[in-house]
Amino acid sequence: MLRDISLAFMRVHVLHHAAQESFYGMAMMEELHRHGYDISAGTFYPLLHRLEEKGLLSREERVVEGKVRKYYGATGEGRAVLEEIRPKIRELVEEVVEGEGPDDLPDPPDSGD
C-alpha cells in the first residue's frame, strides 16, 4: 500500500515540475531522490510513459551534447488536473500535517440511547 501511495505522490510531484518547466527523465529522478523518493529507472520511466499516454505530459526530443534527450512538459490537460487536485492536496495537508481535521472536531452530542 505504501508503494501505491508513494507512486501517487510522485505523479503529482512530476506534474508539478512539468507545469513549471520541461525536464528530462534523469534530472527528475534526481529531484525525486532529493525529496526522499526511492525509485528505480524501471519504475520511473513507465510512470512517465503512463502520464504521457493519459495526455498529461508531452514529450520532445532534443539533442544535447550530441545525444538525444527526451524532455517532458505538462500538457493543458496535465495543468488542468494539477489545478483540480491542488485544493485536495491543501485540505489533506491541513488535516494530516497541520493536525486539523476529524480528531480536532468536538464529539457529537449524546443521542440519549
C-alpha positions as CSV (number, residue, x, y, z in Angstrom):
1,M,0.0,0.0,0.0
2,L,2.8,2.4,0.8
3,R,4.3,1.9,-2.7
4,D,0.9,2.8,-4.3
5,I,0.7,6.0,-2.2
6,S,4.3,6.9,-2.9
7,L,3.7,6.4,-6.7
8,A,0.7,8.7,-6.5
9,F,2.7,11.4,-4.7
10,M,5.4,11.0,-7.3
11,R,2.9,11.5,-10.1
12,V,1.8,14.8,-8.5
13,H,5.4,15.8,-8.0
14,V,6.2,15.1,-11.7
15,L,3.1,17.0,-12.9
16,H,4.0,20.0,-10.6
17,H,7.5,20.2,-12.1
18,A,6.4,19.6,-15.6
19,A,4.0,22.5,-15.3
20,Q,6.9,24.8,-14.2
21,E,9.3,23.8,-16.9
22,S,10.3,20.9,-19.1
23,F,12.6,18.3,-17.7
24,Y,14.5,15.2,-18.8
25,G,14.0,11.9,-17.1
26,M,17.3,11.6,-15.2
27,A,17.0,15.1,-13.8
28,M,13.5,14.4,-12.5
29,M,14.7,11.1,-10.9
30,E,17.4,13.1,-9.1
31,E,14.8,15.6,-8.0
32,L,12.6,12.8,-6.6
33,H,15.5,11.2,-4.8
34,R,16.3,14.6,-3.3
35,H,12.8,14.6,-1.8
36,G,13.3,11.2,-0.4
37,Y,11.6,9.0,-3.0
38,D,13.5,5.8,-3.7
39,I,12.6,5.0,-7.3
40,S,14.4,3.0,-9.9
41,A,14.5,3.7,-13.6
42,G,12.4,0.6,-14.2
43,T,9.6,2.2,-12.2
44,F,10.1,5.8,-13.1
45,Y,10.1,5.6,-16.9
46,P,6.9,3.6,-17.1
47,L,5.4,6.2,-14.7
48,L,6.4,9.0,-17.2
49,H,5.1,7.0,-20.1
50,R,1.7,6.4,-18.4
51,L,1.4,10.1,-17.7
52,E,2.2,10.8,-21.4
53,E,-0.3,8.1,-22.6
54,K,-3.0,9.7,-20.4
55,G,-2.3,13.0,-22.1
56,L,-0.9,14.7,-19.0
57,L,2.6,15.1,-20.3
58,S,4.1,15.8,-23.7
59,R,7.5,14.7,-24.9
60,E,10.0,16.5,-27.0
61,E,13.3,15.1,-28.2
62,R,16.3,17.5,-28.1
63,V,19.9,16.9,-29.0
64,V,22.1,17.8,-26.0
65,E,25.9,17.4,-26.3
66,G,25.4,15.1,-29.2
67,K,22.9,12.8,-27.5
68,V,19.1,12.7,-27.9
69,R,17.4,13.6,-24.7
70,K,13.6,13.3,-24.1
71,Y,12.1,16.3,-22.3
72,Y,8.7,16.2,-20.7
73,G,6.3,19.1,-20.1
74,A,2.8,19.3,-18.8
75,T,0.0,19.5,-21.4
76,G,-3.0,21.7,-21.0
77,E,-4.8,18.7,-19.6
78,G,-2.0,18.0,-17.2
79,R,-2.1,21.5,-15.9
80,A,-5.9,21.3,-15.5
81,V,-5.5,18.0,-13.5
82,L,-2.9,19.7,-11.3
83,E,-5.2,22.7,-10.7
84,E,-8.1,20.4,-9.8
85,I,-6.1,18.4,-7.3
86,R,-4.4,21.4,-5.6
87,P,-7.3,22.2,-3.3
88,K,-7.5,18.5,-2.3
89,I,-3.8,18.5,-1.5
90,R,-4.2,21.7,0.5
91,E,-7.0,20.1,2.5
92,L,-5.0,16.9,3.0
93,V,-2.0,18.8,4.3
94,E,-4.2,20.8,6.7
95,E,-5.7,17.6,8.1
96,V,-2.7,15.3,8.2
97,V,0.3,17.5,8.6
98,E,-1.1,20.5,10.4
99,G,-3.3,18.5,12.7
100,E,-6.6,20.0,11.7
101,G,-9.5,17.7,10.9
102,P,-11.7,14.9,12.3
103,D,-9.6,14.5,15.5
104,D,-10.0,18.2,16.3
105,L,-13.7,18.2,15.9
106,P,-15.9,18.2,19.1
107,D,-17.5,14.9,20.0
108,P,-21.0,14.6,18.6
109,P,-23.8,15.3,21.1
110,D,-25.1,12.3,23.0
111,S,-28.1,10.9,21.3
112,G,-29.6,9.7,24.5
113,D,-29.5,6.0,23.6
